[in-house]
Amino acid sequence: AQSVSQHNHHVILSEAASLELGCNYSYGGTVNLFWYVQYPGQHLQLLLKYFSGDPLVKGIKGFEAEFIKSKFSFNLRKPSVQWSDTAEYFCAVNVRAGGFKTIFGAGTRLFVKA
Amino acid sequence: NAGVTQTPKFQVLKTGQSMTLQCAQDMNHEYMSWYRQDPGMGLRLIHYSVGAGITDQGEVPNGYNVSRSTTEDFPLRLLSAAPSQTSVYFCASQTRRLAEETQYFGPGTRLLVL
């Protein structure tokens, strides 16, 4: 069965630390990959997405992610986090199969200490 | 644009009660969907609609009904609430039902079933 795994459920960092959140998916066909963020009390919103081309994708607020097809991974990175990055981060994969199906990871709660 | 709106924000039900969660979007999006978010499980698709008058089941449809009489509205009905339906419910919309399109999410409805 198709699935998306986010390796860390909770991450605590100090401001200026580097961030990497892991995301792996299990599906051998064509995929589109997304990272969504949910700030406290707000909607889920798109951080970045990959659907073709350069596997290194840059998103809003200094985030980037790299699609490594051979590893079925789409890890999210940020060189230096800020207190305002405290949020829950969701990796999602659109699996193309007779249309498409969206599969979300369980989410990673990031807390950045000021 | 208000984007995707959901009402109510919070609801407490007793087992066996019925209720309707409202979702509306003002972006003229064709595709709308309902998800539930449970701890450690990410978002799971309940039902979706590719346009007015057309709905289909997602991965966890049991206990829920939907209809799409207009492009703007996509209500979710709980016919006889059960404690297992305690969750956070998100409505989402996107322009077209294509795998590379971004989904826009509502603020969520927190439902507690006693």
Interface residues (C-beta under 8 A of the other chain):
Chain A: V4 H9 T30 V31 N32 F34 Y36 Q42 H43 L44 Q45 L46 K49 F51 S52 F90 A92 N94 V95 R96 G99 F100 K101 T102 I103 F104 G105 A106 G107
Chain B: G3 V4 S33 Y35 G40 M41 G42 L43 R44 L45 F90 A92 R97 L98 A99 E100 T102 Q103 Y104 F105 G106 P107 G108
